[in-house]
Amino acid sequence: MLRYALIFFVIALIAALFGFSGIAAGAVNIAQILFFVFIVLAVASFLFGAMKKP
């Protein structure tokens, strides 16, 4: 999931360089959503993993 966030970020950078602001804004929004979902899942995984081990 973090890979997709980075891909959309790169797409946003390239689109911004060529002046496609609408596409860049959309790609940035998708990248932000994927990044925050990744962070939430990583934290949840860490917490549940820490609870299982005695």
C-alpha positions as CSV (number, residue, x, y, z in Angstrom):
1,M,0.0,0.0,0.0
2,L,2.9,2.3,0.7
3,R,4.2,1.5,-2.7
4,Y,0.9,2.8,-4.3
5,A,1.1,5.9,-2.3
6,L,4.6,6.6,-3.6
7,I,3.5,5.8,-7.1
8,F,0.7,8.3,-6.9
9,F,3.0,10.9,-5.4
10,V,5.4,10.5,-8.3
11,I,2.5,10.8,-10.8
12,A,1.5,14.0,-9.0
13,L,5.0,15.4,-9.2
14,I,5.3,14.6,-12.9
15,A,1.8,16.1,-13.6
16,A,2.7,19.2,-11.7
17,L,5.8,19.7,-13.8
18,F,3.8,19.6,-17.0
19,G,1.1,21.9,-15.7
20,F,-1.7,19.4,-15.2
21,S,-2.8,20.8,-11.9
22,G,-6.1,18.9,-11.8
23,I,-4.5,15.6,-12.3
24,A,-1.7,16.5,-9.8
25,A,-4.3,17.4,-7.1
26,G,-6.2,14.2,-7.6
27,A,-3.0,12.1,-7.4
28,V,-1.9,13.9,-4.3
29,N,-5.2,13.2,-2.6
30,I,-5.1,9.5,-3.5
31,A,-1.5,9.3,-2.2
32,Q,-2.4,11.0,1.0
33,I,-5.3,8.7,1.6
34,L,-3.3,5.6,0.9
35,F,-0.4,6.8,3.1
36,F,-2.7,7.4,6.1
37,V,-4.4,4.1,5.6
38,F,-1.0,2.5,5.6
39,I,0.0,4.3,8.8
40,V,-3.2,3.2,10.6
41,L,-2.8,-0.4,9.5
42,A,0.9,-0.4,10.5
43,V,0.1,0.9,14.0
44,A,-2.8,-1.5,14.4
45,S,-0.6,-4.4,13.3
46,F,2.1,-3.3,15.8
47,L,-0.3,-3.0,18.7
48,F,-2.0,-6.4,18.0
49,G,1.4,-8.0,17.6
50,A,2.6,-6.5,20.9
51,M,-0.6,-7.8,22.7
52,K,-0.2,-11.4,21.5
53,K,3.3,-11.9,22.9
54,P,3.5,-12.5,26.6
